[in-house]
Amino acid sequence: SLLSGLVWTSSSSQSGTKLYQNGMASSAQHGGGPATPSYTEHACGMLLPRGFPVDGFTSGLEYQARENDLYVITYPKCGTTWTQHIAYLILNDGVPLASDQRLDVVWPHLEEVGGDFVETRAATLGGYRLIKTHLPPSMTSQHPRAKYIFVARNPKDV
């Protein structure tokens, strides 16, 4: 396991959510190097980076795909933004995002902003509602007419 060499401690928050802290998290212990992250364990068993909106994640898991949804599904740091830009250009006849537009607003991150945001405020382009997710395909809502762009990458390259 990738985490087998780490020492993790667990504590419970007031909401009952388990919090995990890497035993080597203190940057002072390591000559001022970068601190390692802390995590919150979601009820589904996934570890979320500390500070990630748990309510948004829960809402994202409950979101039901619609026929006009276009998903970009990737593991983090595996070509998500690049894929979003390519798909945006295809849908927008080669015209890139305007300088005053932000990709995270045009193409919201489902488990960060939640399903309600996607339902009411996600951009529609070329008839598609644009959605980004890092959920595995098995946890991503399916609809027979929705479109899914799944990017797979060898994790050893990340």
Salt bridges, closest charged atoms under 4 A:
GLU67 OE2 - ARG145 NH1 3.39
ASP69 OD1 - ARG129 NE 2.84
ASP104 OD2 - ARG102 NH2 2.41
GLU111 OE2 - HIS109 NE2 3.03
GLU112 OE1 - HIS109 ND1 3.11
GLU119 OE2 - ARG66 NH2 2.55
